[in-house]
């Protein structure tokens, strides 16, 4: 089992639980060598309004609670494990100016596009991806990677949660293949890791009622396999302490092994 994790959420995002010390102590007990704490960054009101995305971390919480908590964990456990500070955040045209601010406060950033720009609107990756809007997802993700502010592109195949083709069917078609290729090539060109997301197995079981994996999507990762220079991490995308070592992580490892994907055991910070 992998002994690192670079995608970890805390209670501040309002849909996860636990504090930094809880995850760090669990990681130490499990024999981890590194852990990155990457809760969802504040989303400014100009992006989603006061009732926006999952009531994310507030800006005051970021400075008064989250960042001090990570600093304390890094210092307290420095002789037992390497603790990295980070955020997961969307790249959107409306928040692009804020991302460099976030990057200056932490060790690294994860790019996680739960929303994307399309023809002047902000659409949900969970609900609004089809054969036309998928190109908005591609453009938004590509712009984010090209900023060179993000170190990892997490759950890059998340678009398959809601994707439908011209007749409303949920299939991985030529549009998906094209978008997958362009996303992978952009990640390689900008020296960004792609994440194989173990929590996607959990979410797929819930959203698809156990009928199929929405993500990690096998067709997407078969395309990833075709590229020699791609760098892959497995992320637990932990929203609870026990998720660091849950069975989904092992399932993700078995999935990678079956497809012949090479997993990086440790992340290097490039951005």
ChimeraX attribute file (.defattr): number of C-alpha atoms within 10 A of each C-alpha:
attribute: neighborCount
match mode: 1-to-1
recipient: residues
	/A:1	12
	/A:2	19
	/A:3	16
	/A:4	25
	/A:5	25
	/A:6	28
	/A:7	27
	/A:8	27
	/A:9	28
	/A:10	24
	/A:11	18
	/A:12	22
	/A:13	19
	/A:14	15
	/A:15	14
	/A:16	16
	/A:17	17
	/A:18	14
	/A:19	19
	/A:20	26
	/A:21	16
	/A:22	15
	/A:23	26
	/A:24	25
	/A:25	17
	/A:26	16
	/A:27	23
	/A:28	17
	/A:29	9
	/A:30	13
	/A:31	14
	/A:32	20
	/A:33	17
	/A:34	20
	/A:35	24
	/A:36	25
	/A:37	27
	/A:38	26
	/A:39	30
	/A:40	24
	/A:41	22
	/A:42	22
	/A:43	22
	/A:44	17
	/A:45	13
	/A:46	10
	/A:47	14
	/A:48	13
	/A:49	11
	/A:50	12
	/A:51	9
	/A:52	13
	/A:53	16
	/A:54	11
	/A:55	16
	/A:56	20
	/A:57	20
	/A:58	17
	/A:59	14
	/A:60	10
	/A:61	13
	/A:62	18
	/A:63	12
	/A:64	11
	/A:65	13
	/A:66	23
	/A:67	16
	/A:68	13
	/A:69	16
	/A:70	22
	/A:71	15
	/A:72	13
	/A:73	23
	/A:74	20
	/A:75	11
	/A:76	13
	/A:77	15
	/A:78	11
	/A:79	8
	/A:80	16
	/A:81	20
	/A:82	18
	/A:83	23
	/A:84	19
	/A:85	24
	/A:86	27
	/A:87	27
	/A:88	25
	/A:89	24
	/A:90	22
	/A:91	26
	/A:92	20
	/A:93	15
	/A:94	14
	/A:95	16
	/A:96	14
	/A:97	11
	/A:98	14
	/A:99	20
	/A:100	15
	/A:101	10
	/A:102	20
	/A:103	16
	/A:104	11
	/A:105	15
	/A:106	17
	/A:107	18
	/A:108	25
	/A:109	30
	/A:110	26
	/A:111	23
	/A:112	21
	/A:113	27
	/A:114	19
	/A:115	25
	/A:116	25
	/A:117	22
	/A:118	16
	/A:119	8
	/A:120	7
	/A:121	10
	/A:122	17
	/A:123	18
	/A:124	17
	/A:125	21
	/A:126	15
	/A:127	14
	/A:128	19
	/A:129	24
	/A:130	23
	/A:131	16
	/A:132	15
	/A:133	18
	/A:134	22
	/A:135	19
	/A:136	20
	/A:137	26
	/A:138	23
	/A:139	17
	/A:140	20
	/A:141	25
	/A:142	19
	/A:143	16
	/A:144	22
	/A:145	23
	/A:146	15
	/A:147	14
	/A:148	14
	/A:149	21
	/A:150	28
	/A:151	24
	/A:152	29
	/A:153	26
	/A:154	25
	/A:155	25
	/A:156	26
	/A:157	26
	/A:158	21
	/A:159	28
	/A:160	24
	/A:161	23
	/A:162	15
	/A:163	25
	/A:164	21
	/A:165	17
	/A:166	9
	/A:167	7
	/A:168	10
	/A:169	11
	/A:170	15
	/A:171	13
	/A:172	16
	/A:173	14
	/A:174	11
	/A:175	15
	/A:176	24
	/A:177	14
	/A:178	13
	/A:179	19
	/A:180	21
	/A:181	16
	/A:182	15
	/A:183	23
	/A:184	24
	/A:185	17
	/A:186	18
	/A:187	23
	/A:188	18
	/A:189	13
	/A:190	18
	/A:191	21
	/A:192	27
	/A:193	25
	/A:194	27
	/A:195	24
	/A:196	28
	/A:197	26
	/A:198	27
	/A:199	23
	/A:200	25
	/A:201	22
	/A:202	16
	/A:203	16
	/A:204	19
	/A:205	16
	/A:206	12
	/A:207	15
	/A:208	12
	/A:209	10
	/A:210	13
	/A:211	10
	/A:212	12
	/A:213	20
	/A:214	23
	/A:215	26
	/A:216	25
	/A:217	23
	/A:218	16
	/A:219	16
	/A:220	20
	/A:221	21
	/A:222	14
	/A:223	14
	/A:224	22
	/A:225	15
	/A:226	11
	/A:227	13
	/A:228	9
	/A:229	14
	/A:230	20
	/A:231	21
	/A:232	23
	/A:233	24
	/A:234	27
	/A:235	24
	/A:236	27
	/A:237	24
	/A:238	27
	/A:239	22
	/A:240	19
	/A:241	22
	/A:242	13
	/A:243	18
	/A:244	28
	/A:245	18
	/A:246	15
	/A:247	15
	/A:248	18
	/A:249	25
	/A:250	16
	/A:251	14
	/A:252	22
	/A:253	18
	/A:254	14
	/A:255	17
	/A:256	21
	/A:257	12
	/A:258	9
	/A:259	13
	/A:260	12
	/A:261	19
	/A:262	14
	/A:263	18
	/A:264	14
	/A:265	16
	/A:266	17
	/A:267	18
	/A:268	11
	/A:269	14
	/A:270	14
	/A:271	16
